[in-house]
Amino acid sequence: MFLGALRALPDPVAHRQVRWTPAAGGAAAVLMALDSGCTLGVRCEDALACMAGDFRRRRRVGTTYNGWVKALERQAPTVLPLLKADLRRQAPRRLDRIPRLGGGTLLAVDGSKEDLPRTRDHERSFGNADNGVCPQAFVTAIVEVQTGWLWEWRLDVARASEKEHLIQMAEDLPAHVLLLGDGNFVGYPVWSKLHAAGKKFLIRVGGNVSLLTRLWPQAAVRHDRELVYAWPQHQQKRVPPLELRLIRVGKGKQTVYLLTNVLHPARLSPRTAGRIYRLRWGVESFYRTFKRTLGYAKLRSRSGRRAHLELEWALITMTIIALLGIDVLRRHRRDPRRFSPAPLLRALRAALLRGGSLPLPQARAALQQALAAAVKDPYRRHTSKRPRHRPITKNTPPSSILQPPRLRVATAQERQLAHKYRQTIAA
């Protein structure tokens, strides 16, 4: 069902019949991503054993790991964009019952690094990042925060920029969306690109951001609608100012400043903005599931091209897992937001990779029952999850991010220059 776009697709490069067709190679890639085997060779053997029943009446598939991965490399430029577009097309009808807070689908963007084996090819292809220990691949993902469904992603070298990745993906975001981001997604290029693409955003800002006030003295400024302007000083003659709204949420040490291009409080109140931004943690939970539950904290491929393929198909598997969980809960008339990937992964691994002695009808019924039980625990936490001691990490954000944004009153020269952009920033 989820790989239906590959079912009738021939090999786009080979001019002969091949055993590893796009459908067979894609099925093996997903099964290998679900497997918890220690090596890629063992995972390939498990996938072939699992596929034996489905492909018994069709043309035989390949039997070696090298043949499979060579077919994936050959087919990747055609298969990966086609499959990712088809998975995005399947998502809206599955998410239509999820409440739309803020008037749109809630997506969050964040970046993370994947460790790679210390090989020369990885060091040349990806390079070392801030840890200085092993090569790393950089992943920037856009995730639906209430279900963990993966919308889009970018893979790059270790020292890539997640802001540049977001700029590249801005045009591909759905029409009615509210994008959430942490304090790393700041700056005029990011905000102006999202605004020009017609996408709403809610991004945390701090002392690493400088904003203008009173650029238009006639603009109404109240405690619940404080208009600010992003306008880089060294580019004021080339780019227009961007009118935004600064929202203050919380009190004391827990104060958070949020920047949005939703200017009217009736559409996004401070209380609603704070509630929505707390859901941004869904993208952090996605990475925890991907690295720990699925087991992709470190890749196993030893060459750059194969590591890229391994990571692409692992992320496709995460997308399929989320869509499958949403489908099952909707079929049983349960809230899709209660979907939990860990029990679903256990059920799939038990049914697909370990096999069983039950007849096929009973095995299918047992699998459906196990999938329907893949929901989050209903308990309420009564104690704080905050650790007693903050761990020392090399990615600890600078203290400036935790400070309020720097606000500066616009000068008379800036107000005069802004008059030629009046129609551009008019609400």
CORCOR-V448447 format. One record per residue. RES is the residue in one small letter. OMEGA is omega in whole degrees, -180 to 180 (* if undefined). Layout:
res=(RES | RES)
omega=(OMEGA | OMEGA)
This chain:
res=(m | f | l | g | a | l | r | a | l | p | d | p | v | a | h | r | q | v | r | w | t | p | a | a | g | g | a | a | a | v | l | m | a | l | d | s | g | c | t | l | g | v | r | c | e | d | a | l | a | c | m | a | g | d | f | r | r | r | r | r | v | g | t | t | y | n | g | w | v | k | a | l | e | r | q | a | p | t | v | l | p | l | l | k | a | d | l | r | r | q | a | p | r | r | l | d | r | i | p | r | l | g | g | g | t | l | l | a | v | d | g | s | k | e | d | l | p | r | t | r | d | h | e | r | s | f | g | n | a | d | n | g | v | c | p | q | a | f | v | t | a | i | v | e | v | q | t | g | w | l | w | e | w | r | l | d | v | a | r | a | s | e | k | e | h | l | i | q | m | a | e | d | l | p | a | h | v | l | l | l | g | d | g | n | f | v | g | y | p | v | w | s | k | l | h | a | a | g | k | k | f | l | i | r | v | g | g | n | v | s | l | l | t | r | l | w | p | q | a | a | v | r | h | d | r | e | l | v | y | a | w | p | q | h | q | q | k | r | v | p | p | l | e | l | r | l | i | r | v | g | k | g | k | q | t | v | y | l | l | t | n | v | l | h | p | a | r | l | s | p | r | t | a | g | r | i | y | r | l | r | w | g | v | e | s | f | y | r | t | f | k | r | t | l | g | y | a | k | l | r | s | r | s | g | r | r | a | h | l | e | l | e | w | a | l | i | t | m | t | i | i | a | l | l | g | i | d | v | l | r | r | h | r | r | d | p | r | r | f | s | p | a | p | l | l | r | a | l | r | a | a | l | l | r | g | g | s | l | p | l | p | q | a | r | a | a | l | q | q | a | l | a | a | a | v | k | d | p | y | r | r | h | t | s | k | r | p | r | h | r | p | i | t | k | n | t | p | p | s | s | i | l | q | p | p | r | l | r | v | a | t | a | q | e | r | q | l | a | h | k | y | r | q | t | i | a | a)
omega=(-177 | 177 | -177 | -180 | -178 | -170 | -177 | -177 | 176 | 175 | -173 | -175 | -176 | 179 | 179 | 177 | -178 | 177 | 179 | 174 | 177 | 179 | -180 | 179 | 178 | 178 | 178 | -180 | 179 | 179 | 178 | 177 | 178 | -176 | 178 | 180 | -173 | -178 | 179 | 177 | 178 | 178 | 179 | 178 | 178 | 180 | 179 | 178 | 180 | -177 | -175 | -178 | -177 | -175 | -177 | -177 | 179 | 176 | -177 | 176 | 180 | -176 | -176 | 178 | -179 | 178 | 179 | -175 | 175 | 177 | 177 | 179 | -178 | -174 | -171 | -177 | 179 | -171 | -174 | 178 | -180 | -178 | 179 | 178 | 179 | 178 | 176 | 179 | -179 | -170 | -172 | -178 | 177 | -178 | -174 | -179 | -180 | -180 | -179 | 176 | -179 | 175 | -180 | 176 | -178 | 176 | 177 | -179 | 177 | 180 | 178 | -179 | 177 | 179 | -180 | 174 | -177 | 175 | -180 | 180 | 177 | 179 | 177 | -174 | -173 | -178 | 178 | 180 | -171 | -178 | 178 | -176 | -176 | 176 | -179 | 172 | -177 | -180 | 171 | -174 | 173 | -169 | 170 | -164 | -175 | -179 | -176 | 179 | -175 | -179 | -176 | 179 | 175 | 176 | -176 | 180 | -171 | -176 | 179 | -179 | 178 | 176 | 177 | 177 | 179 | 177 | 178 | -175 | -174 | -178 | -176 | 179 | 179 | -173 | -177 | -174 | 169 | -175 | 179 | 179 | 179 | -174 | 178 | -177 | -178 | 177 | -178 | -179 | -179 | -176 | -179 | 178 | 178 | -179 | 179 | 178 | 179 | -179 | 177 | -179 | 176 | -171 | 178 | 178 | 180 | -178 | 177 | -178 | 176 | -176 | 179 | 173 | 176 | 174 | 173 | -176 | -178 | -180 | -180 | 179 | 178 | -177 | -180 | 176 | -178 | -178 | 176 | -176 | 172 | -176 | -177 | -174 | -176 | -180 | -174 | 179 | -177 | -178 | 180 | 174 | -179 | -178 | -177 | -179 | -179 | -177 | 177 | -177 | 178 | -178 | 175 | -178 | -179 | 179 | 179 | 179 | -177 | -180 | -177 | 172 | 170 | -169 | -174 | 180 | 179 | 179 | 180 | -179 | 177 | 180 | 178 | 179 | 177 | 179 | -179 | -176 | 177 | 179 | 178 | -180 | 178 | 179 | 175 | 176 | 178 | -180 | 177 | 178 | -178 | -174 | -173 | -177 | 178 | 175 | -179 | 172 | 177 | 179 | -177 | 180 | -174 | 174 | -175 | -178 | -179 | 175 | 178 | 178 | 179 | -179 | 178 | -177 | 174 | 178 | 174 | 177 | 176 | 177 | 180 | 179 | -180 | 180 | 178 | 179 | 178 | 179 | -176 | -179 | 177 | 180 | 179 | 176 | 175 | -179 | 180 | -180 | 179 | -178 | 178 | -175 | -175 | 177 | 177 | 177 | 179 | -180 | -180 | -180 | 179 | -176 | -172 | -171 | 180 | -180 | -180 | -178 | -179 | 172 | -173 | 179 | 180 | 178 | 178 | 179 | 179 | 179 | 179 | 178 | 179 | 179 | 179 | 180 | -179 | -179 | 179 | 177 | -176 | -174 | 175 | -180 | -179 | 178 | -178 | 176 | -177 | -179 | 179 | -178 | 177 | 180 | 178 | 179 | 179 | -179 | 179 | -176 | 178 | -176 | -179 | 180 | -178 | 179 | 176 | 177 | -180 | -180 | -179 | 178 | -179 | 178 | 179 | 178 | 179 | 178 | 179 | 179 | -177 | -178 | -179 | 177 | -173 | -177 | -179 | -176 | 179 | -177 | *)
